Amino acid sequence: MELWDALRVLGISLGLGLLVGLQREYVLTGLAGIRTFALITLLGTLCGLMAQVGGMWILGAGALALGALLVVGHLTKQADETHTGITTEVAALLMYALGAYLALGKVGDHHVTVAVVLAGAVAVLLQLKQPMHTFVRRLGETDIKAIMQFVVITLVILPVLPNQAYGWYQVLNPYDIWRMVVLIVGVSLIGYVIFKLLGQQVGLWLGGILGGVISSTATTISYARRTAAEVTASYGAALVILIATTVSLVRLMAEMAVVAPQQAGQLLPPLAVMFGFMALLCVGAYAFGPRSSNGLEAKDNPAELKAAIIFGLMYAAMRFAVAAAKANLSPSGLYGLAVVSGWVEVDALTLSAAGMVKAGSLTTDMAWRLVLTAFMSNLAFKAGAILLLGSRRLLWQAVLLFAITSAGGAVLMCFWH
């Protein structure tokens, strides 16, 4: 390594050590602070530089020497304190390894970027001790179960599925189908965890937003049931349902952008206009209506394996149905399928349409129109749920808001070219 390169690596190593050491010094760990961490990182870099000439045993010797020092320091600190962790010790070993990694890599390539990102991540993780501990304490057994089930869905099942199309029309790809399951469950799980952290009394706007991320249909049913026993809460419930429905459109747009990113420029603009119209409707309904602070009711675990399998089957069936309808039916038949899908699962049709657009078997114009049709059909399904489960006051309020939304969607479909 040239002199300038060696000095540059040592300079970067010093800066990263100072960064992590600053955080440790700030929290007064008593074992290692800003100077010690800078020296540890420099030690790793220097051992890495010497190892390139004298052999890799030098790195091992440096790690053993550092480990011995950390053990002595930990025992000394433990004698003075009742409860001591090993976070600082582990961070010190990591920074030694990071310093060595810098020395063994070539300056100017991805090694420097990786080292900088890693050091930043270490500093942030160390600083977020209390928020992360609080986060874990607020999660219950059901929440941990949900996270572990998502790990199974994502890291255990997905990698072993064959990435190959099967069946008629060659649209049934097990890997692709389960990838859509991971996408939906992941989005729902994020909303679920946020809701659990914030608590049930999250207010109208945040309740509607989280409801849209988790499930706007489930939110509709939840609030409809509530108004059956508490009629005075009907307008607040109607507003939460409208907000959740509006946010669910953003969710559909995000799904399309993830599945067909290259076609997003043609797929999303009309749906974005529809979202803007609905957002204005939400603001108007809030501004001219009575205030309410009704919270959001708890939702079921969104990462249940049974529910994931059911969605996967629904997505596969919808993907096959869209392909079969396109091959054998007129465009009106596709719209009929979209209407039926809106009463069952809009996400499945959205992902299917986006996937077919990416594959070139469906036009972008037809895809967004099918999604918007299913979205408006879902409004009718929600109105039916309110009719069966909610108060009559909520029903006419929701129907009025849904009618305005549907009128806006119909105008968009007629005049957008």
Secondary structure, 3 states (H helix, E strand, C coil): CCHHHHHHHHHHHHHHHHHHHHHHHHCCCCCCCHHHHHHHHHHHHHHHHHHHHHCCHHHHHHHHHHHHHHHHHHHHHHHHCCCCCCHHHHHHHHHHHHHHHHHHCCCCCHHHHHHHHHHHHHHHHHHCHHHHHHHHHHCCHHHHHHHHHHHHHHHHHHHHCCCCCECHHHCECHHHHHHHHHHHHHHHHHHHHHHHHHCCCCCHHHHHHHHHHHCHHHHHHHHHHHHHHCHHHHHHHHHHHHHHHHHHHHHHHHHHHHHCHHHHHHHHHHHHHHHHHHHHHHHHHHHCCCCCCCCCCCCCCCCCHHHHHHHHHHHHHHHHHHHHHHHHCCHHHHHHHHHHHHCCCHHHHHHHHHHHHHHCCCCHHHHHHHHHHHHHHHHHHHHHHHHHHCCHHHHHHHHHHHHHHHHHHHHHHHHCC
